[in-house]
Every structure is written in C-alpha cells, then in structure tokens.
Amino acid sequence: MLARMRRPIAHLTGAAAVLAVLVAVSVTLVPGTDTPGELPAPPASWLPVADVASPQPQPQPGSTDLPDAYWPIPHGNGGGTARPIDLLPVSDADAAALQAAVDRARAAFGLNAVAVGVSADAQLGWSGASGLPRDGITPLSGATPFAIASVTKTFTAAIALQLVDEGRVDLDAAVTDYLPGLTLARGVSVRQLLSHTSGIADLLAPMRNRLNAEPSRVWQPVEVLALVGPSRFAPGTDWSYSNTNYVIAGLLIESVTGHPFADELQRRITGPLKLLGTGVPERGELPYLLGVSWTSAFWTSAMLDSDAADLVRWGDALYGGGILRPGSLEQMLDFNADGYGLGAEQYRFGGLLAYGHSGLLRGFTTLLVHIPDADLTLAVLAVGHLFDATALLTYSAQGAPSILSLTGELSPS
C-alpha cells in the first residue's frame, strides 16, 4: 500500500529487526509525484532517429581543471568520485532463486521486460532480467539498457553537490548568481531548485504535444525553458515536483564548470566508476530509448540510459559515501515533509528507512533504492504499463520469497 509520509522515519536497529522486516515486509513510498506516465511506450526500435553532433573527446585525468583532491579519491572518503568495487557473485542457488523471483514478479505485474540488480553489504551482487527483448533478438540481462527517466536526477544532484563540496556553488545562493540571464529562476536558491521548492512550473504540460508532434527534433534547454509557464508559488513557500528545476540545474553545472554536462558526468562519475552502460544517448553510442525529442527536452532531469548492474554500483557509491563529503550527503538525504531531499526520495520497507529515486516516463519505470540499516541496494528497470516498483520488489506469491527478502539473505558463491 502506498502512503505519503509527513514526518521522518526512525531507523530500526539490530539484525533480528532487519531480517524480520525483509522476510515479511510492507512498503510505504514517500516520493514526490514523478513525471506522469500516461504516455505511450517508446517505439519498438532501439535505434536513434535523428543525427546529432559527434561527441567530443572526453577529458583525461591529466587535463582536468578540478583541484587535485577531487580526481579521484578512494572509495568511501567522500568529496570526489569513488573508484569501482566489483561485487562478488552470489551462489548458484541464490542466483537461481533471484531469477525465479524476478520471473514471477514480471508475470504478476504484466510487464513486457524487467531488469533487477541487487547488492548486499556493497560486497555481493547479482543482476538479471525477464521478458521479451525489444528487438526480438538480443537476450535481456542485467546489462540491458533502459531509459532511467528521473533517476537521472540522482546524477545531476550529485554533480551539483560535488560543486558545493569544491566551494564553487553555494546551496543558498541565488540561481541567478550563476545564470544571471535566467529570469525564470529569479529569487530561487540552488537548494530550492534541487529540493523542488522553487515554485517553477513543470515542463511536461507545455511540451507534451510538441514532443509527440516532432519526434526527431533536438530541443535545446533554453527553448524548453522559454515555453514553461508562470511559477506556481513563491520560492520556498511550498513543494511541487518539477522537471524544469533539474534542467536549470544542468545549465548551472555547465555554467560553473565551463564544460558540457555529458563531459562532467563522464569525468566525475561514469568514467571513474566504469559505468559503461550509463550515459547520455547519442548516435553511435547509447540509443535514444525515449525518442530524440523527449530525451533532449527532459535533458538533465530525465535523459540518461543505464542498466541494472550499473545502477546498483552507482547506488552503492553514492549512498555509501564515496561520491559526496558527509555534510553534502547528509543534506541530500535531509527530507522535507513531502519526503524529498536534494535529488533523493524517501521510502520505507516495513520499519526500515530507505532512500533513492524513482523514474517514470514514456513507458519506462525505474527505481533505485538503498536500505541503510540492511546495507542493501536494489535497482528495478522495466518497460510496461504503470506499476509500483517497490511492490514488485516485495511481491510474494503462494509462499514464494520476494526479491527483497532473497537479497537480505544472500551469501557468496
């Protein structure tokens, strides 16, 4: 059952409490409202349908303009980009049980395709998939790419907060200090942008018909922002989920660093963490799973592609303290009354606090969630009708274990 939470959730402590919750779990979802998902699923082909400029060579560590302390530093120290940790495989029996649980859940929820990744103690991992491949040929796996929609915001927020760690951005400074010509964000602070308390209207309503009418058009952020309507409320006086906030955050990142967002993403996160299946869609690289118009318009709010194995590695690094300094991670996870922090949503599984982010756009549904007291990270990526991804993780039929309960009992091979 889904319910909004209006106050912080206390942690349960103790192994017995954790195990009890994971074996017989109820789920409360506490995110803000994500992008509406009433739109049709993406076209059958994985191939892009429009040309874009060729990607520029990515900067190498020796050419970075970041302070030396931020390139890279060991996992767990925070303040920079963590190095990848390869998860140990689970036992054959555990792998078979997880695959069976994913198959059961996909069938029960009527999904076309679903991929799941899990990590226990940031040491043991598994990823797998169930369903029909989109091209009818390529087998699904934990490395199959999906559009991750608003889980993109975890990457955008992390880069913005790294800039805070570096002293290059002040969370309580005005957005117009960094983007002086952006009248849409007048009176809005960076913190209000990342927490969806800016009042700036969402881009979906004015863009939906345009994106469907011109599916091959590549939209620029300034074109999208020019079509956004008036603000819904004065900055800081209320809360309302708005993809526009994170498009503006992408512009802020580019303004402060002097580099395209895609370069900063590769330099800070996907390159050092070896997230080979994660990135900005473009011809010759990752496909346009959302379609060109939708991918370009939603940009740094919802454009990225990734896979189950990559998202679990990302969740372990981000929420395990390897990406941000402790103070910035704490601010990311400082949830307001609507269950939103800075690029993070709050959940609970039974009595256990969890956090991460969901995504829903054009038939793609994604969930990245970390349960700190159980030291578990899970990712769900799916194509199909509207469904609750947290319920998929806890789905159990006729006494068969759920994905979540199996993850809590993993052992090495």
C-alpha positions in Angstrom: 0.0 0.0 0.0 1.3 3.4 -0.9 1.1 6.3 1.5 2.7 9.7 1.9 4.9 10.3 4.9 4.7 13.6 6.7 7.5 13.1 9.2 10.9 11.5 9.4 11.1 7.7 9.7 13.1 6.3 12.6 15.7 3.6 11.9 15.2 0.0 13.2 18.4 -1.4 14.5 19.6 -4.9 15.1 20.0 -7.9 12.7 16.8 -9.5 14.0 14.7 -6.5 13.2 16.2 -6.2 9.7 15.6 -9.8 8.9 12.1 -9.8 10.2 11.3 -6.8 8.0 12.8 -8.2 4.9 11.0 -11.6 5.2 7.6 -10.1 5.8 7.7 -6.5 4.5 5.1 -3.8 3.9 6.2 -0.9 1.8 5.5 2.8 2.2 6.5 5.0 -0.7 7.3 8.6 0.1 8.4 10.3 -3.1 7.2 13.4 -4.7 4.9 12.9 -7.7 7.0 11.9 -10.7 6.6 12.6 -14.3 3.1 11.3 -15.4 3.3 8.0 -17.2 0.2 8.1 -19.3 2.2 8.5 -22.5 2.6 5.6 -25.0 5.6 3.3 -24.7 8.6 4.1 -26.9 8.8 2.8 -30.5 10.0 -0.8 -31.0 13.3 0.0 -32.5 16.3 0.7 -30.3 17.9 2.9 -33.0 18.1 6.7 -32.9 16.0 8.5 -35.4 18.0 11.8 -35.8 21.6 12.8 -36.1 23.3 14.9 -33.5 26.7 16.4 -33.4 29.5 13.9 -32.9 30.7 13.6 -29.2 33.8 15.5 -28.3 36.8 13.6 -26.9 36.4 13.1 -23.1 38.9 14.9 -20.9 41.6 12.6 -19.2 42.7 12.9 -15.6 45.8 14.8 -16.5 43.8 17.5 -18.3 41.1 18.0 -15.6 40.7 21.5 -14.2 39.4 20.2 -10.9 41.5 20.5 -7.8 43.9 17.5 -7.4 42.0 16.4 -4.3 39.0 15.6 -6.4 40.5 13.3 -9.0 39.9 10.6 -8.0 39.9 9.7 -4.3 39.5 6.2 -2.7 36.0 4.8 -2.3 34.3 5.8 1.0 36.2 9.0 1.7 33.6 11.2 0.1 34.3 14.6 -1.6 35.1 13.1 -5.0 34.3 10.2 -7.3 34.6 6.7 -5.8 36.5 4.0 -7.6 34.5 1.0 -8.7 34.1 -2.0 -6.5 33.4 -5.2 -8.3 30.8 -7.2 -6.4 31.4 -10.8 -5.6 28.9 -13.2 -7.3 26.2 -14.9 -5.3 25.9 -18.6 -5.1 24.3 -20.5 -8.0 21.4 -21.4 -5.7 20.9 -17.7 -4.8 21.1 -16.6 -8.4 18.5 -19.2 -9.5 16.2 -18.1 -6.7 16.5 -14.4 -7.6 15.9 -15.1 -11.2 12.8 -17.1 -10.4 11.5 -14.2 -8.2 12.1 -11.7 -11.0 10.2 -14.0 -13.4 7.3 -14.4 -11.0 7.1 -10.6 -10.4 7.3 -9.7 -14.1 4.4 -12.1 -14.9 2.3 -11.0 -11.9 2.7 -7.3 -12.9 2.2 -8.0 -16.6 5.4 -6.2 -17.7 7.0 -6.5 -21.1 10.5 -6.5 -19.7 12.2 -6.0 -16.4 15.8 -6.0 -15.2 16.8 -6.1 -11.5 20.1 -5.5 -9.8 20.9 -6.2 -6.1 23.8 -5.5 -3.8 24.3 -6.8 -0.2 26.8 -5.1 2.1 28.4 -3.5 -1.1 30.1 -6.8 -1.5 27.8 -9.4 -3.0 25.8 -8.7 -6.2 23.5 -10.1 -8.8 21.7 -8.7 -11.8 19.2 -10.4 -14.2 16.2 -9.8 -16.4 13.0 -11.3 -17.5 10.7 -10.7 -20.5 10.9 -10.1 -24.2 13.8 -8.2 -25.9 12.8 -5.0 -27.7 14.4 -6.1 -30.9 13.2 -9.7 -30.7 16.8 -11.0 -30.8 19.1 -9.7 -28.1 18.6 -11.6 -24.8 17.8 -9.5 -21.8 20.3 -9.3 -19.0 21.4 -7.1 -16.1 23.4 -5.1 -18.7 20.4 -4.4 -21.0 20.0 -0.6 -21.4 16.8 1.1 -20.2 15.8 4.7 -20.1 16.0 5.6 -16.4 13.9 8.8 -16.5 14.0 10.7 -13.3 16.7 8.6 -11.7 18.8 10.9 -13.9 18.2 13.4 -11.1 20.5 11.5 -8.7 23.4 12.1 -11.1 22.6 15.7 -11.6 22.1 16.4 -7.9 25.4 14.6 -7.1 27.4 16.7 -9.5 25.8 19.9 -8.2 26.7 18.9 -4.6 30.2 18.0 -5.6 30.5 21.6 -6.8 29.3 22.6 -3.4 32.0 20.5 -1.8 34.5 22.2 -4.1 33.4 25.6 -2.9 32.2 26.5 -6.4 28.5 26.6 -5.7 26.6 27.8 -2.6 23.4 26.0 -1.9 21.8 29.1 -0.5 23.0 31.4 -3.2 20.6 32.6 -5.9 20.5 30.6 -9.1 20.8 33.9 -11.0 24.2 34.3 -9.4 25.4 31.5 -11.7 22.8 32.1 -14.5 22.2 35.8 -14.4 20.0 35.9 -17.5 17.6 33.3 -16.3 14.6 35.4 -15.2 12.5 32.2 -14.8 14.6 31.4 -11.7 14.7 34.9 -10.2 14.5 34.7 -6.4 15.2 31.0 -6.4 18.1 29.5 -4.5 20.1 26.5 -5.6 18.8 24.5 -2.7 15.2 25.3 -3.7 16.0 24.2 -7.2 17.3 20.8 -6.1 14.5 20.3 -3.5 11.6 21.2 -5.8 10.6 24.1 -3.6 11.3 26.7 -6.2 7.8 27.1 -7.4 8.9 26.9 -11.1 6.3 25.1 -13.2 7.0 21.7 -14.7 7.9 21.4 -18.4 5.7 18.4 -19.3 2.4 20.2 -19.9 3.6 22.8 -22.4 5.9 20.3 -24.1 3.9 17.1 -24.4 2.1 17.8 -27.7 5.2 19.4 -29.2 7.4 16.4 -28.4 4.9 14.0 -29.9 4.4 16.2 -33.0 8.1 16.5 -33.8 9.6 13.2 -32.6 13.0 13.8 -34.3 13.6 17.3 -33.1 16.5 18.0 -30.8 15.5 20.6 -28.2 17.9 22.9 -26.5 17.3 23.7 -22.8 16.8 27.4 -23.5 14.0 26.5 -26.0 12.3 24.4 -23.4 12.6 27.0 -20.6 11.1 29.6 -22.9 7.8 27.6 -23.0 7.5 27.0 -19.3 4.5 28.8 -17.8 4.4 31.1 -14.7 5.6 29.9 -11.3 3.1 28.0 -9.2 4.1 29.7 -5.9 6.7 31.9 -4.4 10.1 30.3 -3.9 10.4 28.4 -0.6 6.7 28.6 0.3 5.6 25.1 -0.9 6.7 22.0 -2.6 5.9 20.8 -6.2 7.9 18.3 -8.3 9.2 20.0 -11.4 11.5 18.5 -14.1 12.3 22.1 -15.0 14.3 22.5 -11.8 16.7 19.9 -13.0 17.0 21.3 -16.5 18.1 24.5 -14.9 20.5 22.6 -12.6 22.1 21.2 -15.7 22.6 24.7 -17.1 24.1 25.8 -13.7 26.6 22.9 -13.8 27.6 23.8 -17.3 28.0 27.5 -16.4 30.1 26.8 -13.3 32.4 24.2 -14.8 32.6 25.6 -18.4 32.0 22.0 -19.7 29.1 20.2 -21.3 27.1 18.2 -18.7 27.9 15.0 -20.6 31.7 15.7 -20.1 31.2 16.3 -16.4 29.2 13.2 -16.0 31.9 11.1 -17.6 34.7 12.8 -15.8 33.2 12.7 -12.3 31.0 9.6 -12.3 30.6 7.2 -15.2 34.3 7.1 -16.2 35.9 6.6 -12.8 33.1 4.2 -11.7 33.3 2.3 -15.0 29.5 2.7 -15.6 29.9 1.5 -19.2 26.2 1.2 -19.8 25.3 4.6 -18.4 25.3 7.9 -20.2 23.7 10.5 -22.4 22.1 8.9 -25.5 23.6 9.8 -28.9 24.0 8.3 -32.3 26.7 5.6 -32.3 26.8 5.3 -28.6 23.7 4.8 -26.4 20.4 4.6 -28.3 17.5 7.1 -28.0 15.2 4.9 -25.9 12.8 7.7 -25.1 13.0 9.1 -28.6 15.1 12.1 -29.6 12.6 14.9 -28.7 11.8 13.5 -25.3 15.4 12.8 -24.4 16.6 16.2 -25.4 13.7 18.1 -23.9 14.0 16.5 -20.5 17.8 16.6 -20.6 19.4 16.6 -17.1 16.1 15.9 -15.4 15.4 12.6 -17.1 17.6 11.8 -20.2 20.0 9.1 -19.1 20.2 5.5 -20.0 21.6 2.8 -17.7 21.3 -0.8 -16.8 20.6 -2.8 -13.6 24.3 -3.6 -12.8 25.4 0.0 -13.3 22.6 1.5 -11.2 23.5 -0.8 -8.2 27.1 0.2 -8.5 26.0 3.9 -8.6 23.7 3.5 -5.6 26.5 1.8 -3.5 28.9 4.6 -4.4 26.5 7.5 -3.8 24.7 6.3 -0.7 27.8 4.6 0.7 29.7 7.9 1.0 32.1 7.6 -1.9 30.8 10.5 -4.0 30.0 13.3 -1.7 31.5 14.6 1.5 29.5 13.6 4.6 27.9 17.0 5.0 26.7 17.2 1.4 25.4 13.6 1.5 23.5 14.5 4.8 21.9 17.5 3.0 20.9 15.3 0.0 19.2 12.9 2.5 17.6 15.7 4.6 14.0 15.0 3.6 11.2 17.6 3.8 7.6 16.9 4.8 6.9 15.7 1.3 9.6 13.1 1.5 12.1 14.8 -0.8 15.7 15.8 -0.1 18.1 17.1 -2.8 17.7 14.7 -5.7 16.5 11.9 -3.3 13.2 10.5 -2.4 12.3 8.7 0.9 10.8 5.3 1.3 10.3 2.7 4.0 10.1 -1.0 3.8 8.2 -2.0 6.9 10.0 -0.1 9.7 13.2 0.4 7.7 14.1 3.7 6.2 15.1 3.7 2.6 16.0 6.3 0.0 16.8 6.7 -3.6 14.8 7.9 -6.6 12.1 6.7 -8.9 11.6 7.4 -12.6 8.6 7.2 -14.9 8.5 8.4 -18.5 7.1 7.1 -21.8 6.6 3.5 -20.7 9.9 3.2 -18.8 9.7 2.8 -15.0 12.9 2.8 -12.8 13.6 2.6 -9.1 17.0 2.9 -7.4 16.7 2.4 -3.6 19.1 1.9 -0.8 18.2 0.5 2.6 21.0 1.6 5.0 20.1 -0.5 8.1 20.1 -3.7 6.0 23.0 -2.4 3.7 21.1 -3.3 0.6 20.9 -1.5 -2.7 18.3 -2.5 -5.4 17.5 -1.3 -8.9 14.4 -2.1 -11.0 14.2 -1.1 -14.6 11.1 -2.0 -16.6 9.0 -1.5 -19.7 5.3 -1.9 -19.3 2.1 -0.4 -18.0 2.0 1.8 -14.8 3.0 -0.2 -11.8 4.6 0.2 -8.3 8.3 -0.8 -8.4 8.5 -1.1 -4.7 5.7 -3.5 -4.7 7.5 -5.5 -7.4 10.5 -5.9 -5.0 8.3 -7.2 -2.2 6.0 -9.3 -4.3 5.5 -12.8 -2.9 3.0 -15.4 -4.2 1.9 -18.7 -2.6 4.7 -18.5 -0.1 7.5 -18.0 -2.6 10.1 -15.4 -1.4 10.2 -11.9 -2.8 13.2 -10.3 -4.5 13.8 -8.1 -1.4 13.7 -11.0 1.1 16.1 -13.1 -1.0 18.5 -10.1 -1.3 18.6 -9.9 2.5 19.7 -13.5 2.7 22.4 -13.5 0.1 25.6 -15.5 0.6 28.8 -15.6 -1.6 29.4 -18.3 -4.1 
